[in-house]
């Protein structure tokens, strides 16, 4: 593996990227852009950002294999769970493994989500990767 085999998408903060990809795996993280909002609105923002980040690197929410949800107040987890379930859909085949942790987040950030997903491959890439 060389550094050129890793795709990195620059984020807003020094010392870290918002997304990375290597071969068929994608990693991304997001927090809400408007932290004046409540947990429901911040969760929706974060999931929208995650979805866009995945798309940018050739994946989607149905390809998430693992998710970690960091939440500032565990009392907000039922609200977050409802929005998550609506977003991820009713098909258990699309549900990732997920952990939810109560943590101290910076400022008025109420939620941070990080996911690992599988990147979609085009026909030629898939056959090349198989050989």
N, C-alpha and C positions, 0 to 999 in steps of 0.2 A: 504494500500500500504506500502511495505517495500522497503528499498534501494536495496535489492537483486532482486526485481522485475524490476528494471531499468537496462538496458544494456547501458554501456558507453564505447565508443571507444576513446582511448587516442589520442590526437593530438600532434602537435609539440610544443605547447606553454603552459607555466605554467598557471595554474588556469582555464583552459578550455579544453573541449573535442571537437573533430571534429564531433562526432555523438552521439546520444542518442536514446534509444527506450524504450517505455513503452506500454505493451499490443500490440495493433495493430497500434500504431503510431511510426513514425521515424522522427527525426529532424537531419538535417546535415547542415554544412556550409563549404564553400571553397573559397580560393583565389588562384591565379595562383602561381605555383612554380617557374616560370621564369618571374620575373617582368620587365625584360629588353625588353619584347615583347610588341607589340602594342595591342590595345583594342581587335582586332579580335582574335589574338592568345591567349591572356589572357582569353578571354571569352571561347574559345574552351577548354583550359586547365581546367578552373573552371568547366565547364559542364561535362567533362570527370571524374574529381575527384568526383563531386556530384553523377554521375552515379555509380561509383565504391563504394562510401560510402553507397548508397542506397542498392546496391546488397549485400554488406557485412552484412547488417541487414535485409535481406529478403524482399526488396522492389525493385521498379524500377521507371524509369521516367514517365511511364504511370500512376503510382499511386500517383504522387505528387498532393496534394490538394491546397497547398498554396506556393507561392514563393515571396521572397523579393530580389530585385536586387539593390545593392548599387553601384553606378557608380561615378567615380571621375569627369568626364566631361560629362554633359548632351548632349553636342554636339556629343558625341560618341554613343548615344542611338540608332540611326538608324542602325549602324553597328552591335551593340549588338543584337538588335531586329531581324535582318535578320538571324544571327547565331542561336539565340534562337529558332526562328520559324522552321528552318531546323532541329534542334535537337529534338524539342518536337513533330514534325510531323504535318501532315495535318488534322488529325482526331480531331474535336473539343471535342469529348468525352474524350480525353487525355490531354486537356489543363487545367492547374490549374488556380486558381485566382492568379494574379501576380501584385505586385506593384514595381515601379522603382523609386528610390530616388537618387537625386544628393547629395553626401556627400564628406567630406574631408577624404580621406583614407591615411593610413600610407605609407610613402616613395613613391615608384613608383608603388604601387598597383593601378590598374585602375578599378577593379571590384571585388566585393564580393557578393556571392549569398548564401542565406539560404533558405531551403525548409522544409516543413512538408509533409510527405507522409504516406500512409497506407501500413502496412506490409502485405505481402502475408501470408496466412495461409495454412498449409497442411491439408488434410482431417481430420486427428484425432484432430489436434489443433482447427480447425474450429468447429467441432462438440462439443469439450470440452468447447470451449468458449461460445457456444450457450446455454449450460446447466447451 
